[in-house]
Amino acid sequence: MVQNSFISLISQEEKEENRGSVEFQVFSWTNKIRRLTSHLELHRKDYSSQRGLRKILGKRQRLLSYLSKKKRVLYKYLINQLGIRESKTR
């Protein structure tokens, strides 16, 4: 799975030190999104979890837009490693 390869890229010490970094926050929100998505596949009428998922998606979106403005190379690397977005073919 894609997230397991990214977990190996961030060593245990880096996780402890950089919990406030934008990259780590995007990584942790992505893991929560994947867990909630799998939960909602089983429980389609869990509306409170749907609302929570939408809130988390918004937070991750804001963090990614900030990262794309400040550190474009790191943004592209993070997107590719997590497999979040499709690359545009223009």
Secondary structure, DSSP 4 states (H G I P E B T S, - for coil): -HHHHHHHHS-HHHHHH-TTSHHHHHHHHHHHHHHHHHHHHH-TT-HHHHHHHHHHHHHHHHHHHHHHHH-HHHHHHHHHHHT-SPPP--
